Amino acid sequence: MAVVTLMPEAAEQLEVLNNPIHGRVLKWLVRLTKWPGVSGATPLSGQLAGRYRLRTGDYRLQFHVESENVIVEKIGHRDKFYDE
């Protein structure tokens, strides 16, 4: 079972989400404890190689994996989600 950690930026982004989206993201975080048996996680490419994303509707969650730890880096709407 993996340990899920939110980076400070992701924790702040989680707190400002409206209730329905906030609930969906909390479900993602629970699902991530079952890594690598998480369906729907897509590996990213280019500058984001080594990271993954989960999506539901217009919202995304970006994370990477370090041994048994899943580190959530970013949570937000798809608009400008991948902009640096």
Biopython code that builds the backbone (N, CA, C, O; Angstrom):
import numpy as np
from Bio.PDB.StructureBuilder import StructureBuilder

atoms = [
    (1, "MET", "N", (0.842, -1.173, 0.000)),
    (1, "MET", "CA", (0.000, 0.000, 0.000)),
    (1, "MET", "C", (0.892, 1.243, 0.000)),
    (1, "MET", "O", (1.822, 1.350, 0.799)),
    (2, "ALA", "N", (0.605, 2.162, -0.885)),
    (2, "ALA", "CA", (1.408, 3.374, -1.035)),
    (2, "ALA", "C", (0.978, 4.449, -0.041)),
    (2, "ALA", "O", (-0.166, 4.479, 0.413)),
    (3, "VAL", "N", (1.919, 5.324, 0.283)),
    (3, "VAL", "CA", (1.646, 6.491, 1.119)),
    (3, "VAL", "C", (1.480, 7.684, 0.186)),
    (3, "VAL", "O", (2.362, 7.970, -0.623)),
    (4, "VAL", "N", (0.366, 8.372, 0.296)),
    (4, "VAL", "CA", (0.087, 9.524, -0.563)),
    (4, "VAL", "C", (0.432, 10.798, 0.204)),
    (4, "VAL", "O", (-0.028, 11.014, 1.325)),
    (5, "THR", "N", (1.262, 11.646, -0.435)),
    (5, "THR", "CA", (1.687, 12.906, 0.163)),
    (5, "THR", "C", (1.306, 14.040, -0.771)),
    (5, "THR", "O", (1.524, 13.960, -1.979)),
    (6, "LEU", "N", (0.737, 15.091, -0.208)),
    (6, "LEU", "CA", (0.408, 16.287, -0.990)),
    (6, "LEU", "C", (1.513, 17.311, -0.822)),
    (6, "LEU", "O", (1.890, 17.639, 0.302)),
    (7, "MET", "N", (2.034, 17.818, -1.927)),
    (7, "MET", "CA", (2.968, 18.937, -1.870)),
    (7, "MET", "C", (2.184, 20.159, -1.392)),
    (7, "MET", "O", (0.968, 20.204, -1.577)),
    (8, "PRO", "N", (2.838, 21.145, -0.787)),
    (8, "PRO", "CA", (2.115, 22.326, -0.283)),
    (8, "PRO", "C", (1.239, 23.004, -1.338)),
    (8, "PRO", "O", (0.120, 23.418, -1.037)),
    (9, "GLU", "N", (1.741, 23.119, -2.577)),
    (9, "GLU", "CA", (0.952, 23.741, -3.650)),
    (9, "GLU", "C", (-0.326, 22.946, -3.910)),
    (9, "GLU", "O", (-1.398, 23.528, -4.078)),
    (10, "ALA", "N", (-0.212, 21.620, -3.944)),
    (10, "ALA", "CA", (-1.385, 20.767, -4.190)),
    (10, "ALA", "C", (-2.374, 20.854, -3.036)),
    (10, "ALA", "O", (-3.584, 20.840, -3.261)),
    (11, "ALA", "N", (-1.884, 20.943, -1.810)),
    (11, "ALA", "CA", (-2.780, 21.055, -0.651)),
    (11, "ALA", "C", (-3.580, 22.356, -0.725)),
    (11, "ALA", "O", (-4.773, 22.372, -0.424)),
    (12, "GLU", "N", (-2.923, 23.442, -1.124)),
    (12, "GLU", "CA", (-3.621, 24.723, -1.276)),
    (12, "GLU", "C", (-4.664, 24.642, -2.391)),
    (12, "GLU", "O", (-5.776, 25.150, -2.246)),
    (13, "GLN", "N", (-4.302, 24.005, -3.497)),
    (13, "GLN", "CA", (-5.221, 23.882, -4.627)),
    (13, "GLN", "C", (-6.429, 23.031, -4.244)),
    (13, "GLN", "O", (-7.545, 23.307, -4.685)),
    (14, "LEU", "N", (-6.220, 22.015, -3.439)),
    (14, "LEU", "CA", (-7.316, 21.158, -2.989)),
    (14, "LEU", "C", (-8.312, 21.952, -2.138)),
    (14, "LEU", "O", (-9.524, 21.784, -2.277)),
    (15, "GLU", "N", (-7.810, 22.793, -1.281)),
    (15, "GLU", "CA", (-8.672, 23.536, -0.368)),
    (15, "GLU", "C", (-9.606, 24.512, -1.074)),
    (15, "GLU", "O", (-10.681, 24.800, -0.547)),
    (16, "VAL", "N", (-9.241, 25.031, -2.241)),
    (16, "VAL", "CA", (-10.081, 26.033, -2.910)),
    (16, "VAL", "C", (-11.077, 25.420, -3.896)),
    (16, "VAL", "O", (-11.867, 26.148, -4.498)),
    (17, "LEU", "N", (-11.056, 24.106, -4.071)),
    (17, "LEU", "CA", (-11.997, 23.459, -4.994)),
    (17, "LEU", "C", (-13.406, 23.488, -4.418)),
    (17, "LEU", "O", (-13.600, 23.420, -3.204)),
    (18, "ASN", "N", (-14.390, 23.591, -5.318)),
    (18, "ASN", "CA", (-15.779, 23.547, -4.835)),
    (18, "ASN", "C", (-16.110, 22.127, -4.364)),
    (18, "ASN", "O", (-15.396, 21.176, -4.684)),
    (19, "ASN", "N", (-17.195, 21.995, -3.605)),
    (19, "ASN", "CA", (-17.507, 20.733, -2.932)),
    (19, "ASN", "C", (-17.581, 19.505, -3.831)),
    (19, "ASN", "O", (-16.973, 18.492, -3.485)),
    (20, "PRO", "N", (-18.287, 19.526, -4.965)),
    (20, "PRO", "CA", (-18.341, 18.290, -5.759)),
    (20, "PRO", "C", (-16.963, 17.858, -6.272)),
    (20, "PRO", "O", (-16.639, 16.671, -6.256)),
    (21, "ILE", "N", (-16.162, 18.807, -6.722)),
    (21, "ILE", "CA", (-14.825, 18.478, -7.239)),
    (21, "ILE", "C", (-13.920, 18.057, -6.090)),
    (21, "ILE", "O", (-13.137, 17.118, -6.230)),
    (22, "HIS", "N", (-14.018, 18.730, -4.976)),
    (22, "HIS", "CA", (-13.224, 18.390, -3.787)),
    (22, "HIS", "C", (-13.467, 16.928, -3.404)),
    (22, "HIS", "O", (-12.521, 16.203, -3.096)),
    (23, "GLY", "N", (-14.708, 16.500, -3.422)),
    (23, "GLY", "CA", (-15.043, 15.116, -3.106)),
    (23, "GLY", "C", (-14.441, 14.125, -4.083)),
    (23, "GLY", "O", (-13.965, 13.062, -3.687)),
    (24, "ARG", "N", (-14.462, 14.477, -5.367)),
    (24, "ARG", "CA", (-13.862, 13.590, -6.373)),
    (24, "ARG", "C", (-12.359, 13.458, -6.162)),
    (24, "ARG", "O", (-11.805, 12.364, -6.273)),
    (25, "VAL", "N", (-11.702, 14.573, -5.856)),
    (25, "VAL", "CA", (-10.255, 14.539, -5.646)),
    (25, "VAL", "C", (-9.923, 13.696, -4.412)),
    (25, "VAL", "O", (-8.947, 12.945, -4.426)),
    (26, "LEU", "N", (-10.709, 13.808, -3.362)),
    (26, "LEU", "CA", (-10.469, 12.967, -2.184)),
    (26, "LEU", "C", (-10.571, 11.488, -2.538)),
    (26, "LEU", "O", (-9.810, 10.675, -2.014)),
    (27, "LYS", "N", (-11.498, 11.129, -3.418)),
    (27, "LYS", "CA", (-11.604, 9.736, -3.883)),
    (27, "LYS", "C", (-10.354, 9.323, -4.651)),
    (27, "LYS", "O", (-9.885, 8.192, -4.515)),
    (28, "TRP", "N", (-9.806, 10.245, -5.466)),
    (28, "TRP", "CA", (-8.550, 9.952, -6.178)),
    (28, "TRP", "C", (-7.441, 9.648, -5.186)),
    (28, "TRP", "O", (-6.681, 8.695, -5.360)),
    (29, "LEU", "N", (-7.354, 10.468, -4.141)),
    (29, "LEU", "CA", (-6.283, 10.289, -3.166)),
    (29, "LEU", "C", (-6.386, 8.930, -2.479)),
    (29, "LEU", "O", (-5.368, 8.293, -2.210)),
    (30, "VAL", "N", (-7.587, 8.492, -2.200)),
    (30, "VAL", "CA", (-7.778, 7.160, -1.620)),
    (30, "VAL", "C", (-7.369, 6.088, -2.633)),
    (30, "VAL", "O", (-6.710, 5.112, -2.275)),
    (31, "ARG", "N", (-7.758, 6.271, -3.888)),
    (31, "ARG", "CA", (-7.381, 5.300, -4.937)),
    (31, "ARG", "C", (-5.870, 5.194, -5.083)),
    (31, "ARG", "O", (-5.345, 4.108, -5.327)),
    (32, "LEU", "N", (-5.167, 6.316, -4.935)),
    (32, "LEU", "CA", (-3.715, 6.312, -5.108)),
    (32, "LEU", "C", (-2.988, 5.484, -4.054)),
    (32, "LEU", "O", (-1.839, 5.099, -4.271)),
    (33, "THR", "N", (-3.623, 5.201, -2.923)),
    (33, "THR", "CA", (-2.982, 4.349, -1.922)),
    (33, "THR", "C", (-2.814, 2.926, -2.442)),
    (33, "THR", "O", (-2.037, 2.152, -1.884)),
    (34, "LYS", "N", (-3.529, 2.579, -3.495)),
    (34, "LYS", "CA", (-3.444, 1.236, -4.082)),
    (34, "LYS", "C", (-2.441, 1.175, -5.239)),
    (34, "LYS", "O", (-2.440, 0.208, -6.001)),
    (35, "TRP", "N", (-1.587, 2.198, -5.377)),
    (35, "TRP", "CA", (-0.605, 2.229, -6.456)),
    (35, "TRP", "C", (0.251, 0.991, -6.378)),
    (35, "TRP", "O", (0.667, 0.641, -5.273)),
    (36, "PRO", "N", (0.552, 0.290, -7.473)),
    (36, "PRO", "CA", (0.366, 0.617, -8.877)),
    (36, "PRO", "C", (-0.928, 0.097, -9.483)),
    (36, "PRO", "O", (-1.084, 0.144, -10.703)),
    (37, "GLY", "N", (-1.842, -0.386, -8.693)),
    (37, "GLY", "CA", (-3.086, -0.929, -9.222)),
    (37, "GLY", "C", (-4.158, 0.123, -9.444)),
    (37, "GLY", "O", (-5.337, -0.137, -9.204)),
    (38, "VAL", "N", (-3.771, 1.300, -9.895)),
    (38, "VAL", "CA", (-4.715, 2.400, -10.103)),
    (38, "VAL", "C", (-5.040, 2.498, -11.589)),
    (38, "VAL", "O", (-4.154, 2.742, -12.409)),
    (39, "SER", "N", (-6.303, 2.309, -11.931)),
    (39, "SER", "CA", (-6.683, 2.442, -13.331)),
    (39, "SER", "C", (-6.892, 3.910, -13.666)),
    (39, "SER", "O", (-7.290, 4.703, -12.813)),
    (40, "GLY", "N", (-6.623, 4.257, -14.903)),
    (40, "GLY", "CA", (-6.856, 5.617, -15.365)),
    (40, "GLY", "C", (-5.670, 6.548, -15.217)),
    (40, "GLY", "O", (-5.737, 7.687, -15.678)),
    (41, "ALA", "N", (-4.587, 6.110, -14.594)),
    (41, "ALA", "CA", (-3.395, 6.953, -14.463)),
    (41, "ALA", "C", (-2.633, 6.918, -15.784)),
    (41, "ALA", "O", (-2.280, 5.847, -16.278)),
    (42, "THR", "N", (-2.385, 8.090, -16.349)),
    (42, "THR", "CA", (-1.710, 8.192, -17.640)),
    (42, "THR", "C", (-0.318, 8.773, -17.451)),
    (42, "THR", "O", (-0.173, 9.828, -16.834)),
    (43, "PRO", "N", (0.729, 8.097, -17.977)),
    (43, "PRO", "CA", (2.072, 8.684, -17.884)),
    (43, "PRO", "C", (2.177, 9.906, -18.784)),
    (43, "PRO", "O", (1.646, 9.917, -19.895)),
    (44, "LEU", "N", (2.861, 10.927, -18.303)),
    (44, "LEU", "CA", (3.057, 12.143, -19.084)),
    (44, "LEU", "C", (4.379, 12.049, -19.839)),
    (44, "LEU", "O", (5.227, 11.217, -19.520)),
    (45, "SER", "N", (4.545, 12.901, -20.833)),
    (45, "SER", "CA", (5.762, 12.859, -21.648)),
    (45, "SER", "C", (6.394, 14.248, -21.710)),
    (45, "SER", "O", (5.896, 15.203, -21.113)),
    (46, "GLY", "N", (7.493, 14.336, -22.441)),
    (46, "GLY", "CA", (8.186, 15.608, -22.601)),
    (46, "GLY", "C", (8.821, 16.046, -21.292)),
    (46, "GLY", "O", (9.439, 15.240, -20.597)),
    (47, "GLN", "N", (8.670, 17.320, -20.956)),
    (47, "GLN", "CA", (9.258, 17.854, -19.723)),
    (47, "GLN", "C", (8.636, 17.240, -18.474)),
    (47, "GLN", "O", (9.215, 17.317, -17.391)),
    (48, "LEU", "N", (7.480, 16.640, -18.616)),
    (48, "LEU", "CA", (6.793, 16.035, -17.476)),
    (48, "LEU", "C", (6.980, 14.513, -17.416)),
    (48, "LEU", "O", (6.263, 13.826, -16.688)),
    (49, "ALA", "N", (7.930, 13.998, -18.171)),
    (49, "ALA", "CA", (8.197, 12.559, -18.162)),
    (49, "ALA", "C", (8.514, 12.109, -16.734)),
    (49, "ALA", "O", (9.202, 12.808, -15.989)),
    (50, "GLY", "N", (8.008, 10.944, -16.368)),
    (50, "GLY", "CA", (8.194, 10.422, -15.024)),
    (50, "GLY", "C", (7.042, 10.780, -14.096)),
    (50, "GLY", "O", (6.996, 10.338, -12.948)),
    (51, "ARG", "N", (6.122, 11.575, -14.597)),
    (51, "ARG", "CA", (4.943, 11.957, -13.826)),
    (51, "ARG", "C", (3.704, 11.329, -14.461)),
    (51, "ARG", "O", (3.733, 10.887, -15.609)),
    (52, "TYR", "N", (2.625, 11.299, -13.696)),
    (52, "TYR", "CA", (1.363, 10.735, -14.149)),
    (52, "TYR", "C", (0.249, 11.740, -13.889)),
    (52, "TYR", "O", (0.414, 12.706, -13.144)),
    (53, "ARG", "N", (-0.892, 11.482, -14.528)),
    (53, "ARG", "CA", (-2.064, 12.301, -14.257)),
    (53, "ARG", "C", (-3.296, 11.432, -14.173)),
    (53, "ARG", "O", (-3.400, 10.393, -14.824)),
    (54, "LEU", "N", (-4.227, 11.885, -13.353)),
    (54, "LEU", "CA", (-5.574, 11.329, -13.295)),
    (54, "LEU", "C", (-6.500, 12.461, -13.686)),
    (54, "LEU", "O", (-6.217, 13.627, -13.410)),
    (55, "ARG", "N", (-7.607, 12.121, -14.330)),
    (55, "ARG", "CA", (-8.536, 13.182, -14.708)),
    (55, "ARG", "C", (-9.966, 12.727, -14.486)),
    (55, "ARG", "O", (-10.295, 11.543, -14.554)),
    (56, "THR", "N", (-10.790, 13.708, -14.222)),
    (56, "THR", "CA", (-12.230, 13.511, -14.168)),
    (56, "THR", "C", (-12.850, 14.794, -14.676)),
    (56, "THR", "O", (-12.635, 15.866, -14.110)),
    (57, "GLY", "N", (-13.609, 14.683, -15.730)),
    (57, "GLY", "CA", (-14.182, 15.879, -16.338)),
    (57, "GLY", "C", (-13.091, 16.846, -16.737)),
    (57, "GLY", "O", (-12.176, 16.478, -17.474)),
    (58, "ASP", "N", (-13.171, 18.076, -16.263)),
    (58, "ASP", "CA", (-12.205, 19.108, -16.612)),
    (58, "ASP", "C", (-11.090, 19.263, -15.586)),
    (58, "ASP", "O", (-10.293, 20.196, -15.693)),
    (59, "TYR", "N", (-11.009, 18.382, -14.600)),
    (59, "TYR", "CA", (-10.014, 18.521, -13.535)),
    (59, "TYR", "C", (-8.941, 17.449, -13.635)),
    (59, "TYR", "O", (-9.192, 16.322, -14.059)),
    (60, "ARG", "N", (-7.732, 17.837, -13.230)),
    (60, "ARG", "CA", (-6.566, 16.967, -13.322)),
    (60, "ARG", "C", (-5.848, 16.908, -11.983)),
    (60, "ARG", "O", (-5.935, 17.827, -11.168)),
    (61, "LEU", "N", (-5.135, 15.802, -11.775)),
    (61, "LEU", "CA", (-4.276, 15.620, -10.622)),
    (61, "LEU", "C", (-2.960, 15.084, -11.157)),
    (61, "LEU", "O", (-2.941, 14.049, -11.824)),
    (62, "GLN", "N", (-1.869, 15.764, -10.880)),
    (62, "GLN", "CA", (-0.543, 15.360, -11.373)),
    (62, "GLN", "C", (0.282, 14.834, -10.202)),
    (62, "GLN", "O", (0.303, 15.435, -9.128)),
    (63, "PHE", "N", (0.968, 13.694, -10.421)),
    (63, "PHE", "CA", (1.754, 13.098, -9.340)),
    (63, "PHE", "C", (2.940, 12.333, -9.900)),
    (63, "PHE", "O", (3.002, 12.044, -11.095)),
    (64, "HIS", "N", (3.883, 12.009, -9.021)),
    (64, "HIS", "CA", (4.975, 11.111, -9.371)),
    (64, "HIS", "C", (5.134, 10.101, -8.239)),
    (64, "HIS", "O", (4.605, 10.279, -7.141)),
    (65, "VAL", "N", (5.878, 9.038, -8.536)),
    (65, "VAL", "CA", (6.012, 7.936, -7.593)),
    (65, "VAL", "C", (7.487, 7.773, -7.240)),
    (65, "VAL", "O", (8.348, 7.725, -8.117)),
    (66, "GLU", "N", (7.760, 7.689, -5.943)),
    (66, "GLU", "CA", (9.104, 7.401, -5.431)),
    (66, "GLU", "C", (8.993, 6.181, -4.538)),
    (66, "GLU", "O", (8.521, 6.284, -3.406)),
    (67, "SER", "N", (9.411, 5.049, -5.020)),
    (67, "SER", "CA", (9.322, 3.764, -4.345)),
    (67, "SER", "C", (7.890, 3.515, -3.872)),
    (67, "SER", "O", (7.026, 3.290, -4.719)),
    (68, "GLU", "N", (7.586, 3.540, -2.584)),
    (68, "GLU", "CA", (6.229, 3.278, -2.090)),
    (68, "GLU", "C", (5.451, 4.564, -1.804)),
    (68, "GLU", "O", (4.392, 4.519, -1.177)),
    (69, "ASN", "N", (5.965, 5.702, -2.256)),
    (69, "ASN", "CA", (5.328, 6.996, -1.991)),
    (69, "ASN", "C", (4.774, 7.597, -3.269)),
    (69, "ASN", "O", (5.454, 7.635, -4.294)),
    (70, "VAL", "N", (3.544, 8.063, -3.205)),
    (70, "VAL", "CA", (2.919, 8.792, -4.308)),
    (70, "VAL", "C", (2.877, 10.253, -3.885)),
    (70, "VAL", "O", (2.232, 10.598, -2.895)),
    (71, "ILE", "N", (3.568, 11.118, -4.640)),
    (71, "ILE", "CA", (3.634, 12.539, -4.297)),
    (71, "ILE", "C", (2.776, 13.321, -5.270)),
    (71, "ILE", "O", (3.071, 13.383, -6.464)),
    (72, "VAL", "N", (1.702, 13.924, -4.751)),
    (72, "VAL", "CA", (0.784, 14.718, -5.564)),
    (72, "VAL", "C", (1.352, 16.129, -5.653)),
    (72, "VAL", "O", (1.567, 16.792, -4.639)),
    (73, "GLU", "N", (1.591, 16.576, -6.883)),
    (73, "GLU", "CA", (2.243, 17.864, -7.104)),
    (73, "GLU", "C", (1.274, 18.993, -7.426)),
    (73, "GLU", "O", (1.507, 20.149, -7.071)),
    (74, "LYS", "N", (0.186, 18.643, -8.100)),
    (74, "LYS", "CA", (-0.669, 19.688, -8.645)),
    (74, "LYS", "C", (-2.095, 19.168, -8.802)),
    (74, "LYS", "O", (-2.301, 18.014, -9.179)),
    (75, "ILE", "N", (-3.076, 20.018, -8.512)),
    (75, "ILE", "CA", (-4.489, 19.695, -8.675)),
    (75, "ILE", "C", (-5.153, 20.915, -9.289)),
    (75, "ILE", "O", (-4.959, 22.030, -8.805)),
    (76, "GLY", "N", (-5.944, 20.723, -10.359)),
    (76, "GLY", "CA", (-6.628, 21.888, -10.901)),
    (76, "GLY", "C", (-7.404, 21.634, -12.171)),
    (76, "GLY", "O", (-7.480, 20.512, -12.672)),
    (77, "HIS", "N", (-7.980, 22.713, -12.676)),
    (77, "HIS", "CA", (-8.759, 22.701, -13.903)),
    (77, "HIS", "C", (-7.819, 22.543, -15.096)),
    (77, "HIS", "O", (-6.667, 22.973, -15.035)),
    (78, "ARG", "N", (-8.289, 21.944, -16.156)),
    (78, "ARG", "CA", (-7.445, 21.657, -17.319)),
    (78, "ARG", "C", (-6.903, 22.900, -18.009)),
    (78, "ARG", "O", (-5.857, 22.838, -18.654)),
    (79, "ASP", "N", (-7.602, 24.038, -17.885)),
    (79, "ASP", "CA", (-7.106, 25.283, -18.472)),
    (79, "ASP", "C", (-5.782, 25.642, -17.837)),
    (79, "ASP", "O", (-5.710, 25.866, -16.629)),
    (80, "LYS", "N", (-4.746, 25.696, -18.631)),
    (80, "LYS", "CA", (-3.389, 26.068, -18.182)),
    (80, "LYS", "C", (-2.818, 25.103, -17.160)),
    (80, "LYS", "O", (-1.875, 25.467, -16.457)),
    (81, "PHE", "N", (-3.340, 23.895, -17.042)),
    (81, "PHE", "CA", (-2.846, 22.936, -16.055)),
    (81, "PHE", "C", (-1.400, 22.554, -16.337)),
    (81, "PHE", "O", (-0.615, 22.381, -15.405)),
    (82, "TYR", "N", (-1.041, 22.422, -17.595)),
    (82, "TYR", "CA", (0.298, 21.975, -17.935)),
    (82, "TYR", "C", (1.262, 23.119, -18.210)),
    (82, "TYR", "O", (2.423, 22.874, -18.535)),
    (83, "ASP", "N", (0.808, 24.363, -18.087)),
    (83, "ASP", "CA", (1.690, 25.510, -18.257)),
    (83, "ASP", "C", (2.635, 25.575, -17.065)),
    (83, "ASP", "O", (2.254, 25.277, -15.934)),
    (84, "GLU", "N", (3.848, 25.962, -17.334)),
    (84, "GLU", "CA", (4.838, 26.093, -16.245)),
    (84, "GLU", "C", (4.777, 27.453, -15.639)),
    (84, "GLU", "O", (5.531, 27.750, -14.712)),
]
sb = StructureBuilder()
sb.init_structure("model")
sb.init_model(0)
sb.init_chain("A")
sb.init_seg("    ")
for serial, (resi, resn, name, xyz) in enumerate(atoms, 1):
    if name == "N":
        sb.init_residue(resn, " ", resi, " ")
    sb.init_atom(name, np.array(xyz, "f"), 0.0, 1.0, " ", f" {name:<3s}", serial, name[0])
structure = sb.get_structure()
